[in-house]
Amino acid sequence: MSDETPLVLVVDDDRLVLATLCAGLRQAGIEVVEADNGDEAILLARRHKPHLAILDMRMQGKSGMDVARYLAANTHTGFMFLSAFNDAETIAEATRLGALGYLVKPLDVKQIVPAVRAAMAQVATLHSAPAPAGAQQGRREGTHGPAVGPAHGSAHGSAHDPRHDEYVAAGILMERLRLDFDRARDALRNQARLEEATVEALATSMVEAANRLNSIPR
């Protein structure tokens, strides 16, 4: 994986959604490359080696699922899904493929930025530590990597990785306090000490609070 500024590949065949999401991510300081179809997405993934791909699950031609299978089998790029569908079967398929996130349309870009940053942090962590035996094989089979539950830009915890809520809570702090990932995680741990709580408990409460806020009708 490149040591340059982390890059996100955004793929959606709805040009309005694509333009809106890319503009919001760029405004948040995230470097973006975009594609409106699966074939172009694969070409861009080969060329640019993005850290993370945000994939529309259902597109004409190659779907987001098809692109995810390619990324899982051939690259170190993590991936999240975009979908207008929030049914259990769709979420289960995303989980089986090893998705780091599942974002439900319509999107509020400001709310999804923390989830995107958290997924990018997970990718960096996965590839900065020695992989356990069989981990890469699991990745190729679509079973390696934590999956984020459905939300409008936020996430529920996952049984795949007990640190999941800590990543997402750090992502929230990164967005709200304009911190990098390491400083955000330090801030989370310092707050846990002040509250005499575990980091896991504090992170979970933050994620649950964000989910409750996101669920309030506008």
N, C-alpha and C positions, 0 to 999 in steps of 0.2 A: 504494500500500500504506500502511496505517495506521502512524503513528509511535508508537502506544501499545504497551503490553506485548504481545510476540508471542503470538499465539493459535493453538492447534492444534485442528483439527476431527478428532474420532475417530469412525469409522463402522464398525459391525459389527452384524450381525443376531443374533449370539449375545449375549444380555444379560449373561451371566456374564463373557465375555471383555471386553465393553465396559466393564462396571463395574470389573473388575480393572485394565484398562489405564488408564482415566481416573483411578482412585484413585492408581495408582502415579505417573503423570505429575504429578498435582497435588501429591503428596507431595514430588516432586522440584522443586517450585516452578514448574511449567509450567502456564499458564492453558489450560483445556480447555473446549470445547463439544462435545456428543456427539449422535449420531443413530444410530438402529437400522435405517435404510433409506435407499436412494439418493435418493428424492424429497425426504425431509426434509433430507438432507445438502446437496442443491443449494440448497434454501431458506435453510439456515443459512449456506452459503457466500456467497450474495447479501447476506444481512443483516449478517453479522459480518466478512466479508472476512478470513478467517484467513490467517496466514502459511504454514501447512502443514496438509495433510490426511493422515490415516492411514486408509487405505481397505481394508476387507475386500474381497478380490478377487472372491469369489463370494457373492452374496446373492440372496435372492428379489426379484423385480422388477428394478429398476435395479441392476446389479452395480457393484462398485468400478471396473471398467473404464469403464463408462458415465459414472460420476461424474468419473473422471479426464479423459475426453474433454471433458466440459463445462468442467472447470476449465482445461484446457490451451487451449481455444478462447476462453474468455470472462473469465478472471481472471489474476491474478499469483500465485495460490496454488500453492505447490509441493505435491507429493504423494508419499507412500510407500504401499506395499501390504502388507497382511497376507494370508497364505495358509497353509493346511495343506499345500499342494503345493509341491514343490521340484524340479519337472521342468524340463528345458531349454526346452520350448515356452512354459511359463507365464512363466519368467524373461525369455525373448526378447520376449514380448508386453509385459511391464512396461517393458522397456528401450525398445521402439519408442515407447511412449507418453511417454517422458521421465521415468520415475519417479526420484526421488532416493533411494529405498531400497526394499528388499524384505525383509520380516521373516517368518520362518517360524514358524508355531505348532507346539507350544505356546510361549508367550512367557515369558521371565523379565524382568519389568519393569525391574529394576535394571540388567540388561545392555543393554536396548534404549535406555535414556535417552541414553547417549552418541551412539548413531546418530541419535536424534531431534534432539538438540542440533546435531549436525553438519549434518543436513539443513536445519535452521532457519538455520544460519550460511551454508549455500550459497545459500539463498533470499535472505538479506540481501545477500550479496555480488553475486549476479546482478543485483539491482535497485538497487545503489548505484553501479554502474559503467555507463558508456555501452555499450549493446548494439551488437555488431558488426552490419554490414549483413546483413540477412536473418535475424538471430537470432530476432526475434519471430515471423516467419513459420514458422521451424523449430519454435518452441515450439508454435504452433497445429497443426502437423502431427504433433506428438508425437515429434519427433526432437531437440529442444533440451533440454539439461540432462543432467548425469551420472547414471548409474544405479548404485545400490549393489548388489553381489552378495548372494546369499542367505546368511543366517546367523541364528542365534538371538540377534538383537539386535546383531550386529556386521556388519562389511562387508569385502568384498574390493575391491581396487582396480579402477578402470574405465578403459578406454582413452579414454573420452569427455572426461576432464578430468585432466591430470597432477597437479593440486592435490588430487585426491580424497582420498588417504591423509592429507594434511596436515589437511584438514577433520575427518576421522574421528579422527585422533590428538588434535587439539585438543578434540574432543568428549569423548574419554576423559579428558583432563586436566581439563576442565570438571567432569565428574562426580566424579572421584577427589579433586581438590584444591579443589573448590568455587570455581572461577574463572569470570569472564566470558570471552567468546570471545577478546577482544583480549589479555587477560592470559594465557590458555591458549596462544595462538599465540606470544606473546613467550617464554613458558616453554619451548615446544618449540624455538624458534630458539636460545635461550640454551643449552639442553642440547646441541643439535647443535654449537654452537661449542665447548663443553667437550669433546665427544667427537671433535672435528675431523672431523665427518661433515656431509654435506649434510642439509638439512631433509627433503628427499624420502626419503633413505635411512633416516633415523631414524624418520620417520612410517610408512614401509612396514614397518619392523621391529616397531614398536609394534602396528600393525594385525594383522600376521601372528601376533604373540604373543597378542593378544586372541582371534583366531580359533582358535588352538590350544587356549587355555583353554576357550573356549566349546564346543569339539568333544569335550571329555572327558566321558564318560558320568557322570551323577550317581548 
